[in-house]
Amino acid sequence: MTDSSTVQPRSGADLNIVNVTKSFGDFVAVDDLTLTIPSGSFFALLGPSGCGKTTTLRMVAGLEEPTAGQILIGSEDVTYAKPYKRPVNTVFQSYALFPHLDIFENVAFGLRRRHVKDVKAQVEDILELTELTPLARRKPNQLSGGQQQRVALARALINRPAVLLLDEPLGALDLKLRRQMQLELKGIQTEVGLTFVHVTHDQEEAMTMADTIAVMNEGRVEQMGAPVDLYENPRTTFVANFLGQSNFFDAVLSDRAAATVSASVHGNRLGVPAARVNSPGDQVHLGIRPEKITLSASEDHAVPEGHNALSGVVADASFIGVSTEYRVDLPWGAQVTVFEQNTHHDTRIVPGANVALSWDPVHTFALDASQSVDAGIDSEVLQAVAATGS
């Protein structure tokens, strides 16, 4: 890659979305949204279809007008500015490349349209940054999907926008190529220092690339923060379920003033850090991620001091490559999912075996019991679970 000094973005400016609402008749797609996206950050709007993330992006791009509120880039109010007058560019899932132009001319198009006289050096710099130099004289139909995606990115970057908008740009790629492009996109963003605002429904994609994620649901932000914070300490069941898998137990809290709060779960005492209790009341859903739990045969039952512990019976075991997924029935009828890395294999842990489950309390979180434990889970997943009787 080239030195980023050859690809200078416009002067840095925060993107501010202030009390923005967008309604389509009686339907509110975006509901009083306020966000500040710092200059030079990689920011992701993450959520399921219909949550308002794409509508938000289209308002920033100027393709939709807000019903209320303001959109500012730095001190410039662009709420009602025409798309071509905004310091933004957008990369879509459909790359919209010009099939009759070669890659060099596709990338140079924006500069030529602005009557820039000497485009050669700028285009060559961008082609090198996006690893397209050897392909400069090919036509789009001679490129792979990943290469076409790079061309679309290069064409947007060369205009040096203050903000680059990415609308599901990797959605058309296969899984392996998509993961490769996630790392490449993040590397390019770091090198050029541009503000990237990325819309996606793919949780892994958002967590791989973004510095900050805003998880959207029904036009509002459920929670915003660094990927690790959202995953480790979700504030709602929607966020807990949308970002990975969670096991939930109905629990009652006590000793709320302690650093580690005590939770009663069907006669079992489990600990949860006070900083991870996101509920005003004592009735909670106690959550733990499947990969945080250690599984052992009952005869080896030696739980580390201070760890949470439960017992159960293995209902099912599925080898999935890097790990084995166990489903364990608990005495009161609930079922827990456990992911165990395949670093060793205990032949005793098979369906029907009595097992002990344990985990460090620091990985536990507690959420308001008034929320649905199924919030954030894809409806097709719920139907599949119901069909299996799990």
C-alpha positions as a printed Julia matrix, in Angstrom:
390×3 Matrix{Float64}:
   0.0     0.0     0.0
   1.09    3.57   -0.6
   1.85    6.17    2.0
  -1.47    7.68    3.07
  -0.05   11.17    2.46
  -0.75   10.64   -1.25
  -4.46   10.18   -0.57
  -5.52   13.19    1.45
  -9.13   13.37    2.62
 -10.82   16.69    3.2
 -10.18   18.33    6.55
 -11.6    16.26    9.39
 -15.13   16.9    10.52
 -17.52   15.08   12.82
 -20.81   13.81   11.42
 -23.65   14.9    13.68
 -27.17   13.51   13.38
 -29.38   15.58   15.65
 -32.92   14.53   16.65
 -33.55   13.11   13.19
 -36.9    11.49   12.44
 -38.02   10.01    9.14
 -41.62    8.97    8.61
 -43.26    7.33    5.62
 -46.94    8.06    6.22
 -47.8     6.53    9.59
 -44.63    4.42    9.67
 -41.69    5.9    11.6
 -38.5     4.46   10.07
 -36.09    6.55   12.15
 -37.27    7.86   15.5
 -35.61   10.96   17.03
 -32.08    9.69   16.33
 -29.08   11.57   17.7
 -25.53   10.39   16.92
 -22.08   11.95   16.84
 -19.63   10.1    14.61
 -16.08   11.42   15.22
 -13.87   12.34   12.29
 -11.56    9.51   11.21
 -13.56    6.73   12.86
 -14.94    3.5    11.43
 -18.55    3.54   12.6
 -21.13    0.79   12.0
 -24.91    1.03   12.02
 -25.95   -2.54   12.8
 -29.39   -4.05   12.92
 -31.97   -6.3    11.28
 -33.94   -5.43    8.16
 -36.35   -2.57    8.79
 -34.51   -1.13   11.8
 -33.82    2.23   10.11
 -30.1     1.9     9.41
 -30.27    2.21    5.61
 -32.78    5.06    5.84
 -30.34    6.87    8.13
 -27.53    6.37    5.63
 -29.71    7.61    2.77
 -30.53   10.78    4.72
 -26.83   11.45    5.3
 -26.21   10.88    1.57
 -29.05   13.23    0.62
 -31.15   10.52   -1.01
 -33.93   11.0     1.56
 -35.0    14.14    3.43
 -35.59   13.95    7.19
 -39.09   14.62    8.46
 -37.46   16.44   11.37
 -33.99   17.13   12.75
 -30.59   18.16   11.43
 -27.59   16.54    9.76
 -24.28   18.37   10.06
 -20.81   17.6     8.75
 -18.53   19.71   10.89
 -20.29   23.07   11.15
 -22.0    22.67    7.76
 -25.74   21.95    7.87
 -26.39   19.53    4.99
 -29.9    18.48    6.03
 -31.49   19.63    2.78
 -28.4    19.96    0.57
 -28.41   18.18   -2.79
 -26.43   14.9    -2.78
 -23.75   16.25   -5.13
 -23.18   19.27   -2.87
 -22.36   17.14    0.19
 -18.8    16.09    1.09
 -19.87   12.44    1.09
 -19.63    9.45   -1.25
 -21.45    6.13   -1.08
 -20.4     2.58   -1.93
 -23.39    0.31   -2.51
 -23.76   -3.46   -2.61
 -24.35   -3.13   -6.37
 -21.11   -1.57   -7.53
 -22.65    0.32  -10.51
 -19.4     0.33  -12.48
 -19.39    1.59  -16.05
 -19.03   -1.58  -18.17
 -17.64    0.24  -21.23
 -14.82    1.91  -19.26
 -11.67    0.23  -18.02
 -10.77    0.3   -14.34
  -8.53    3.36  -14.65
 -11.31    5.36  -16.29
 -13.96    4.09  -13.86
 -11.85    5.43  -11.0
 -11.0     8.66  -12.85
 -14.63    9.38  -13.71
 -15.36   11.68  -10.75
 -12.21   13.72  -11.3
 -12.9    14.15  -15.01
 -16.47   15.18  -14.24
 -15.07   17.95  -12.03
 -12.73   18.95  -14.89
  -9.57   18.05  -12.99
  -6.82   18.3   -15.61
  -4.1    15.98  -14.32
  -5.77   12.81  -13.04
  -3.02   10.28  -13.72
  -1.07   10.59  -10.46
  -4.18   10.61   -8.26
  -5.7     7.58   -9.99
  -2.45    5.64   -9.81
  -2.14    6.35   -6.08
  -5.67    5.1    -5.4
  -5.18    2.03   -7.58
  -2.04    1.16   -5.64
  -3.79    1.71   -2.31
  -6.59   -0.66   -3.3
  -4.2    -3.16   -4.96
  -5.69   -2.65   -8.42
  -2.64   -1.4   -10.34
  -2.17   -4.6   -12.42
  -5.86   -4.48  -13.4
  -6.0    -0.84  -14.5
  -6.75   -1.57  -18.18
  -9.24   -4.37  -17.66
 -12.99   -3.95  -17.97
 -15.31   -4.61  -14.98
 -16.63   -7.86  -16.49
 -13.07   -9.23  -16.43
 -12.84   -8.86  -12.63
 -13.98  -10.99   -9.7
 -16.6    -9.71   -7.27
 -13.96   -8.73   -4.74
 -11.97   -6.83   -7.37
 -15.1    -4.99   -8.51
 -15.77   -4.05   -4.91
 -12.28   -2.55   -4.69
 -12.93   -0.52   -7.86
 -16.14    0.9    -6.36
 -14.2     1.79   -3.21
 -11.36    3.4    -5.19
 -13.84    5.45   -7.23
 -15.4     6.78   -4.01
 -12.08    7.45   -2.24
 -10.56    9.46   -5.08
 -13.16   12.2    -4.55
 -11.71   12.7    -1.06
 -15.04   12.91    0.79
 -15.22   13.97    4.42
 -17.42   10.9     5.03
 -17.56    7.62    3.1
 -20.86    5.77    3.37
 -20.87    1.98    2.92
 -24.27    0.38    2.34
 -23.85   -3.41    2.77
 -20.85   -3.23    0.4
 -19.77   -6.85    0.95
 -23.19   -8.46    0.78
 -22.72   -9.9    -2.72
 -19.46  -11.7    -1.88
 -19.04  -15.28   -0.69
 -18.12  -15.88    2.95
 -14.36  -16.4     2.53
 -13.93  -13.37    0.27
 -16.16  -11.26    2.5
 -13.94  -11.96    5.51
 -10.84  -11.08    3.49
 -12.42   -7.82    2.32
 -13.43   -6.91    5.87
  -9.77   -6.81    6.87
  -8.78   -4.96    3.7
 -11.47   -2.31    4.19
 -10.37   -1.73    7.77
  -6.74   -1.44    6.65
  -7.62    1.1     3.94
  -9.71    3.15    6.36
  -6.84    3.24    8.87
  -4.38    4.28    6.17
  -6.38    7.13    4.62
  -7.91    8.32    7.91
 -11.35    8.9     6.39
 -14.59    8.62    8.34
 -16.34    5.41    7.29
 -20.01    4.88    8.16
 -20.91    1.28    7.44
 -24.44   -0.12    7.35
 -24.76   -3.88    7.84
 -26.97   -6.6     9.33
 -23.91   -8.86    9.73
 -22.79   -8.86   13.37
 -19.39  -10.42   12.68
 -18.69   -7.9     9.93
 -19.48   -4.97   12.21
 -17.39   -6.31   15.08
 -14.44   -7.1    12.78
 -14.19   -3.62   11.25
 -15.84   -0.97   13.38
 -14.32    1.11   16.18
 -17.84    1.9    17.37
 -21.14    0.13   16.7
 -24.64    1.54   17.09
 -27.12   -1.36   17.35
 -30.43   -0.16   15.91
 -33.91   -1.53   16.54
 -37.2    -0.04   15.35
 -35.64    3.28   14.37
 -33.73    3.84   17.6
 -30.29    2.99   18.98
 -30.54    0.17   21.53
 -26.9     0.49   22.57
 -23.73    2.08   21.22
 -20.1     1.4    22.05
 -16.96   -0.53   21.21
 -17.63   -4.06   19.88
 -16.14   -5.77   22.95
 -18.26   -3.66   25.32
 -21.49   -4.44   23.46
 -20.71   -8.14   23.4
 -19.46   -8.52   26.96
 -21.93   -6.18   28.67
 -25.17   -5.88   26.66
 -27.81   -3.63   28.2
 -30.83   -5.26   26.57
 -31.85   -8.76   25.54
 -32.07   -7.51   21.93
 -28.38   -6.57   21.92
 -27.38   -9.76   23.77
 -29.14  -11.93   21.2
 -28.33   -9.93   18.08
 -24.6    -9.95   18.88
 -24.03  -13.67   19.28
 -25.81  -16.21   21.48
 -26.79  -15.99   25.12
 -28.13  -18.33   27.78
 -30.71  -16.72   30.05
 -31.96  -17.77   33.5
 -34.84  -16.14   35.36
 -33.3   -14.87   38.59
 -33.91  -12.7    41.63
 -31.12  -10.4    42.81
 -30.09   -9.63   46.38
 -27.18   -7.79   48.03
 -27.42   -5.08   45.34
 -24.86   -2.93   47.19
 -22.1    -5.54   46.9
 -19.44   -5.49   44.16
 -20.65   -8.96   43.15
 -24.43   -9.18   43.36
 -26.03  -12.47   44.42
 -28.66  -13.99   42.13
 -31.02  -16.83   43.04
 -31.78  -19.25   40.17
 -34.05  -22.16   41.2
 -32.24  -22.54   44.52
 -28.76  -21.97   43.08
 -26.73  -18.91   44.12
 -24.9   -17.29   41.22
 -22.79  -14.14   41.18
 -22.93  -11.2    38.76
 -20.75   -8.04   38.88
 -22.71   -4.97   39.97
 -21.35   -3.13   36.91
 -23.08   -5.72   34.68
 -26.51   -5.4    36.27
 -28.57   -3.46   33.73
 -31.92   -3.59   35.47
 -33.62   -1.21   37.94
 -35.49   -4.1    39.57
 -34.48   -7.35   41.25
 -36.32   -9.62   38.79
 -33.83  -10.22   35.98
 -32.74  -12.38   33.1
 -29.29  -13.6    34.1
 -27.14  -14.03   30.99
 -23.99  -15.99   30.12
 -22.41  -16.54   26.7
 -22.02  -20.22   25.61
 -18.24  -20.02   25.15
 -17.71  -18.71   28.69
 -18.95  -21.94   30.29
 -16.65  -24.85   31.19
 -18.13  -28.34   30.97
 -16.78  -31.32   32.94
 -17.89  -34.83   33.82
 -19.71  -34.9    37.17
 -17.1   -37.18   38.74
 -14.48  -34.46   38.1
 -16.65  -31.85   39.77
 -14.06  -29.4    41.11
 -15.37  -25.88   40.57
 -12.77  -23.12   41.08
 -13.42  -21.1    44.21
 -15.85  -18.26   43.64
 -17.07  -19.55   40.26
 -20.71  -20.0    39.38
 -21.78  -23.65   39.14
 -24.75  -25.67   37.93
 -25.32  -29.34   37.11
 -27.17  -30.98   34.24
 -27.44  -33.78   31.71
 -26.08  -33.61   28.15
 -28.97  -33.64   25.68
 -27.0   -33.27   22.47
 -23.44  -32.78   21.17
 -22.52  -31.38   17.73
 -18.99  -31.17   16.36
 -18.66  -27.87   14.44
 -14.93  -27.73   13.71
 -13.26  -25.21   16.0
 -15.59  -26.19   18.83
 -18.23  -28.66   19.95
 -21.7   -27.37   20.74
 -23.36  -29.05   23.7
 -26.95  -28.7    24.8
 -27.38  -29.44   28.48
 -30.71  -29.99   30.26
 -30.92  -28.41   33.71
 -32.93  -29.92   36.6
 -35.78  -27.4    36.33
 -36.38  -28.01   32.61
 -34.32  -25.23   31.05
 -31.61  -25.96   28.48
 -28.15  -24.38   28.22
 -25.9   -24.14   25.16
 -22.15  -24.57   25.74
 -19.33  -24.08   23.2
 -16.18  -26.0    24.12
 -13.01  -25.46   22.06
 -11.71  -28.66   20.51
  -8.35  -28.59   22.28
  -9.07  -31.91   23.96
 -11.83  -34.52   23.9
 -13.42  -36.03   26.98
 -15.09  -39.25   25.8
 -17.31  -39.25   28.89
 -19.19  -36.1    27.83
 -21.81  -37.6    25.54
 -25.62  -37.4    25.4
 -27.03  -38.77   28.64
 -23.95  -37.96   30.73
 -24.2   -36.06   34.01
 -22.06  -32.92   33.83
 -21.01  -29.9    35.84
 -21.09  -26.41   34.35
 -19.02  -23.58   35.76
 -17.9   -20.08   34.81
 -16.27  -17.01   36.26
 -18.93  -14.58   37.58
 -17.23  -11.69   35.76
 -18.72  -13.0    32.51
 -22.31  -12.9    33.8
 -24.72  -10.03   33.06
 -28.23   -9.24   34.3
 -31.0    -7.62   32.23
 -34.47   -6.34   33.02
 -36.91   -9.26   33.25
 -39.63   -7.22   31.52
 -37.75   -7.67   28.22
 -38.4   -10.68   25.99
 -35.63  -13.29   26.09
 -36.25  -13.81   22.36
 -35.7   -10.17   21.36
 -33.09   -9.86   18.62
 -33.32  -13.49   17.5
 -34.18  -14.0    13.83
 -37.75  -15.27   13.44
 -36.56  -18.11   11.18
 -34.18  -19.25   13.94
 -37.03  -19.21   16.46
 -39.21  -21.27   14.12
 -36.4   -23.81   13.64
 -35.88  -24.1    17.39
 -39.62  -24.56   17.94
 -39.72  -27.25   15.25
 -36.99  -29.27   16.98
 -38.65  -28.91   20.35
 -35.44  -27.44   21.84
